[in-house]
Amino acid sequence: MLRSKIVLPHLFVYGTLRPAAAGRFAQQLLARSSYLGKAYMSGSLYLVGQHYPGFVPGPEGQVTGELYVLHDPKVLIELDDYEGCGSGDPEPHEFVRMQGPARTSSGREVLAWFYRYNWPVREEQRIPSGDFFQSTQEKP
């Protein structure tokens, strides 16, 4: 008898869902997933709200975040609501959930869900380090 392997989804987070944010949703994510550690995606990070970043994937730059394996894929529906791109949220959504390649600290590449910033950005909003938690250290 052949057994099919169930592949649980990966999630890359780069802002308020990271453990360092210590927010309610970050804590819930930790409780409902397996934390794999630091990870990276290609693109740029922008300070788009007073207290949160937006990620725009692209060939240049590197964004620092964390990678998780979700125990329950339904967590993504709850996170869509948190990110303002749930089925009841008005369009155009500020964030859109997409999949793309994330690279672990050891260099392994995995396909992961992430939230792409969907509104226009300005260069002066860019976080040069690509790490939201270093962004306050970069501002004069």
Contacts in CASP RR format, 6 or more apart in sequence:
PFRMAT RR
TARGET T0000
AUTHOR 0000-0000-0000
METHOD contacts of the structure
MODEL  1
MLRSKIVLPHLFVYGTLRPAAAGRFAQQLLARSSYLGKAYMSGSLYLVGQ
HYPGFVPGPEGQVTGELYVLHDPKVLIELDDYEGCGSGDPEPHEFVRMQG
PARTSSGREVLAWFYRYNWPVREEQRIPSGDFFQSTQEKP
8 69 0 8 1.000
8 70 0 8 1.000
8 71 0 8 1.000
8 73 0 8 1.000
9 69 0 8 1.000
9 70 0 8 1.000
9 73 0 8 1.000
9 76 0 8 1.000
9 112 0 8 1.000
9 113 0 8 1.000
10 36 0 8 1.000
10 67 0 8 1.000
10 68 0 8 1.000
10 69 0 8 1.000
10 70 0 8 1.000
10 102 0 8 1.000
10 110 0 8 1.000
10 111 0 8 1.000
10 112 0 8 1.000
10 113 0 8 1.000
11 29 0 8 1.000
11 33 0 8 1.000
11 67 0 8 1.000
11 68 0 8 1.000
11 69 0 8 1.000
11 70 0 8 1.000
11 75 0 8 1.000
11 76 0 8 1.000
11 79 0 8 1.000
11 112 0 8 1.000
11 113 0 8 1.000
11 114 0 8 1.000
12 39 0 8 1.000
12 41 0 8 1.000
12 65 0 8 1.000
12 66 0 8 1.000
12 67 0 8 1.000
12 102 0 8 1.000
12 112 0 8 1.000
12 113 0 8 1.000
12 114 0 8 1.000
13 26 0 8 1.000
13 29 0 8 1.000
13 65 0 8 1.000
13 66 0 8 1.000
13 68 0 8 1.000
13 114 0 8 1.000
14 41 0 8 1.000
14 45 0 8 1.000
14 53 0 8 1.000
14 54 0 8 1.000
14 55 0 8 1.000
14 63 0 8 1.000
14 64 0 8 1.000
14 65 0 8 1.000
14 66 0 8 1.000
14 114 0 8 1.000
14 132 0 8 1.000
15 21 0 8 1.000
15 52 0 8 1.000
15 53 0 8 1.000
15 54 0 8 1.000
15 65 0 8 1.000
15 132 0 8 1.000
15 133 0 8 1.000
16 23 0 8 1.000
16 25 0 8 1.000
16 26 0 8 1.000
16 51 0 8 1.000
16 52 0 8 1.000
17 25 0 8 1.000
17 26 0 8 1.000
17 29 0 8 1.000
17 79 0 8 1.000
18 26 0 8 1.000
18 65 0 8 1.000
18 66 0 8 1.000
18 132 0 8 1.000
18 133 0 8 1.000
19 26 0 8 1.000
19 30 0 8 1.000
19 35 0 8 1.000
19 66 0 8 1.000
20 133 0 8 1.000
25 79 0 8 1.000
25 82 0 8 1.000
28 78 0 8 1.000
29 68 0 8 1.000
29 75 0 8 1.000
29 79 0 8 1.000
32 70 0 8 1.000
32 71 0 8 1.000
32 72 0 8 1.000
32 75 0 8 1.000
33 68 0 8 1.000
33 69 0 8 1.000
33 70 0 8 1.000
33 71 0 8 1.000
33 75 0 8 1.000
34 68 0 8 1.000
34 69 0 8 1.000
34 71 0 8 1.000
35 66 0 8 1.000
35 67 0 8 1.000
35 68 0 8 1.000
36 66 0 8 1.000
36 67 0 8 1.000
36 68 0 8 1.000
36 69 0 8 1.000
36 104 0 8 1.000
37 66 0 8 1.000
37 67 0 8 1.000
37 104 0 8 1.000
37 105 0 8 1.000
38 64 0 8 1.000
38 65 0 8 1.000
38 66 0 8 1.000
38 67 0 8 1.000
38 104 0 8 1.000
38 105 0 8 1.000
39 64 0 8 1.000
39 65 0 8 1.000
39 66 0 8 1.000
39 67 0 8 1.000
39 102 0 8 1.000
39 103 0 8 1.000
39 104 0 8 1.000
39 105 0 8 1.000
39 112 0 8 1.000
40 62 0 8 1.000
40 63 0 8 1.000
40 64 0 8 1.000
40 65 0 8 1.000
40 102 0 8 1.000
40 103 0 8 1.000
41 55 0 8 1.000
41 57 0 8 1.000
41 62 0 8 1.000
41 63 0 8 1.000
41 65 0 8 1.000
41 100 0 8 1.000
41 101 0 8 1.000
41 102 0 8 1.000
41 103 0 8 1.000
41 112 0 8 1.000
41 114 0 8 1.000
42 57 0 8 1.000
42 58 0 8 1.000
42 59 0 8 1.000
42 60 0 8 1.000
42 61 0 8 1.000
42 62 0 8 1.000
42 63 0 8 1.000
42 101 0 8 1.000
43 55 0 8 1.000
43 56 0 8 1.000
43 57 0 8 1.000
43 58 0 8 1.000
43 59 0 8 1.000
43 60 0 8 1.000
43 61 0 8 1.000
43 62 0 8 1.000
43 63 0 8 1.000
44 55 0 8 1.000
44 56 0 8 1.000
44 58 0 8 1.000
44 60 0 8 1.000
44 61 0 8 1.000
44 63 0 8 1.000
44 121 0 8 1.000
44 126 0 8 1.000
44 127 0 8 1.000
44 130 0 8 1.000
45 53 0 8 1.000
45 54 0 8 1.000
45 55 0 8 1.000
45 56 0 8 1.000
45 63 0 8 1.000
45 126 0 8 1.000
45 127 0 8 1.000
45 130 0 8 1.000
45 131 0 8 1.000
45 132 0 8 1.000
45 135 0 8 1.000
46 53 0 8 1.000
46 54 0 8 1.000
46 55 0 8 1.000
46 56 0 8 1.000
46 117 0 8 1.000
46 121 0 8 1.000
46 122 0 8 1.000
46 125 0 8 1.000
46 126 0 8 1.000
46 127 0 8 1.000
47 53 0 8 1.000
47 54 0 8 1.000
47 125 0 8 1.000
47 127 0 8 1.000
47 132 0 8 1.000
47 135 0 8 1.000
48 54 0 8 1.000
48 94 0 8 1.000
48 117 0 8 1.000
48 119 0 8 1.000
48 121 0 8 1.000
48 125 0 8 1.000
52 132 0 8 1.000
53 117 0 8 1.000
53 127 0 8 1.000
53 132 0 8 1.000
53 135 0 8 1.000
54 95 0 8 1.000
54 115 0 8 1.000
54 117 0 8 1.000
54 121 0 8 1.000
55 63 0 8 1.000
55 114 0 8 1.000
55 115 0 8 1.000
55 116 0 8 1.000
55 117 0 8 1.000
56 116 0 8 1.000
56 117 0 8 1.000
56 121 0 8 1.000
57 98 0 8 1.000
57 100 0 8 1.000
57 114 0 8 1.000
57 116 0 8 1.000
61 130 0 8 1.000
62 130 0 8 1.000
63 130 0 8 1.000
63 131 0 8 1.000
64 129 0 8 1.000
64 130 0 8 1.000
64 131 0 8 1.000
64 132 0 8 1.000
65 131 0 8 1.000
67 102 0 8 1.000
67 104 0 8 1.000
67 110 0 8 1.000
67 112 0 8 1.000
70 76 0 8 1.000
76 97 0 8 1.000
76 113 0 8 1.000
77 86 0 8 1.000
79 97 0 8 1.000
79 115 0 8 1.000
80 86 0 8 1.000
80 87 0 8 1.000
80 97 0 8 1.000
81 89 0 8 1.000
83 93 0 8 1.000
83 94 0 8 1.000
83 95 0 8 1.000
83 97 0 8 1.000
83 115 0 8 1.000
84 93 0 8 1.000
84 94 0 8 1.000
84 95 0 8 1.000
85 93 0 8 1.000
85 94 0 8 1.000
85 95 0 8 1.000
85 96 0 8 1.000
85 97 0 8 1.000
85 115 0 8 1.000
85 118 0 8 1.000
86 93 0 8 1.000
92 118 0 8 1.000
92 119 0 8 1.000
93 118 0 8 1.000
94 117 0 8 1.000
94 118 0 8 1.000
94 119 0 8 1.000
95 115 0 8 1.000
95 116 0 8 1.000
95 117 0 8 1.000
95 118 0 8 1.000
96 115 0 8 1.000
96 116 0 8 1.000
96 118 0 8 1.000
97 113 0 8 1.000
97 114 0 8 1.000
97 115 0 8 1.000
97 116 0 8 1.000
98 113 0 8 1.000
98 114 0 8 1.000
98 115 0 8 1.000
98 116 0 8 1.000
99 111 0 8 1.000
99 112 0 8 1.000
99 113 0 8 1.000
99 114 0 8 1.000
100 111 0 8 1.000
100 112 0 8 1.000
100 114 0 8 1.000
101 109 0 8 1.000
101 110 0 8 1.000
101 111 0 8 1.000
101 112 0 8 1.000
102 109 0 8 1.000
102 110 0 8 1.000
102 111 0 8 1.000
102 112 0 8 1.000
102 114 0 8 1.000
103 109 0 8 1.000
104 110 0 8 1.000
127 134 0 8 1.000
127 135 0 8 1.000
127 138 0 8 1.000
128 138 0 8 1.000
129 135 0 8 1.000
129 138 0 8 1.000
END
